[in-house]
């Protein structure tokens, strides 16, 4: 009740966000243990991340994504990104204006 951010208070929206993170982690887990070069270089990994996020959009898990940042931290990579989770339609606002229209 104290947070009005719909990404954290709307259950299905938060599920979309969490699904995106879990799906990205699952798509990258096979890279753990690989040497940080060649197929696991930051540049290559950035392309893999972009491909996974594009797939999430295609599959309807998220609406969109942007600003992937991949940091090489020695024995690990830190990946951050912005994503637009799927939100439910909760309301439909309708406005009607009463006017005289000649017949």
N, C-alpha and C positions, 0 to 999 in steps of 0.2 A: 504494500500500500504506500510505502514511502518513495518508491521509484516510479516515475511516470514514463520511463523509456519503454516504448512498445516492444523493442527487441528483447527485453528481459522480462516484461510483464505479460506478454501475449504468448501463451504456451506453444502454439504452432509456429510462431515466428522464431522463438528461441530454439525449437526443435530443428528448424531449417538451418539456423546458424550452426548448431552443434553437429548436424549431419554433414555440413560442408567441411568442418574441421576433421571429423572422423573419417570421411571419405578421402580427404587429402592425405591424412596420415596413413591410411591403408594403401593408398597409391604410391607412397614413398617408402614404406617399411622395408621393402626388399633392398633398398639402397644402404641400409645400416650394415656396417661391416666392410663396405667397399672402400677402396682407397680414394682419397679426395684428389682426383685427377681424371682426365678423360671423360668417361660416361657419368662421373659423379662430380664434375667441376661445377662451380657456381653458375656459370653460363648455361651449361647443359641442363642442370637441375631447374633453373628458372623456366626453361622451355617445357620441362615435364610438368611443373606446377601450373603453368598457363594452360597446358593441354587438359589437365585434370579439372581445372576450374571452368574451362570452356565446356567440358563434358557435363559438369554439374548444371550449367545453364541449359544445355540441350536436354538434359533429363528432368528439368524442372525442380531441381533441388534448391537453387538460388536464382534470383532475377538477373544478377550481374556481379561483376567483380572489377577491381582496379588496384593499382599501386602495390604490386607485389615487391617486397623488399626481402632480399636474401642476404644474410650476413654470414660470412665465413668466420667462425669462432674457434678455429683450431681443429678440435676433434668433433665439432658439431656445426650444424647450420641452424640459424634462427630464421624462420620464415614468417613474415607478417604480411597481411593483405587486408584490403577492405572488401566487404561483400554486402550485397543487398539481399537479405533473406526474403523468402516468400511470406507475405502478410495476408491474413484472411480479410475478406470483405466484411466488415462489421456494421457498416451503416451505408445508407444511400440517402443523400440529401437532395430534396426536390424543392425548387422554388417556383411558384406560380404567381404571375402578376395579373391582376384583374384590370382589364382594359375594355373600352368599347371598340368593337370592330364593325365597320359598316358591312351590311349584308350585300 
